[in-house]
């Protein structure tokens, strides 16, 4: 949730629809950022992680810098590739 709160401000705001009942139009750049973040988190190999990180870095410099400086320094505890290398015993 911190990523949503801290990165959203670096993208254009949602545009309201013409009718009150229709949902707002979400900025495509924000949707692409979230999609690339999800792909990065779900990387199954180190090569896939590197490829996803390269794609992720094409977004807002401020948003990607926040993510890299704050969250990706803990990648071994967040990214699927590293998390799956740790044996977890079922209870």
Secondary structure, DSSP 8 states (H G I E B T S, - for coil): -HHHHHHGGGS---B--SSTTS--B--HHHHHHHHHHHHHHT--SHHHHHHHHHHHTTS-HHHHHHHHHHTGGGHHHHSHHHHTTS-----
